[in-house]
Amino acid sequence: MDKLLLGVKIFITLLVLILFVQNIEVIEVRFLNWSVQLPLALLLLVIYLLGMVSGRSLFGLLRRLRRQGAHRNRY
């Protein structure tokens, strides 16, 4: 089972590397009055990391609210 999991991880890593290599062209990103030029692969990485952080924060908030609700129901 460990070898299968390792194989899946290697396969996913290869797919991500191919995605980055094929998307190295520079694009312009504009937000309000702010503009920056960066490789598409870097933009994808930043968006992915922001999604991880916000998802973890959201699940932490939901977990905390659920614990508070359970604590209130006991008393």
Summary of the structure (lengths in Angstrom):
residues: 75
radius of gyration: 19.8
end to end distance: 45.8
largest distance: 59.4
contacts: 146
relative contact order: 0.08
helix: 75%
strand: 16%
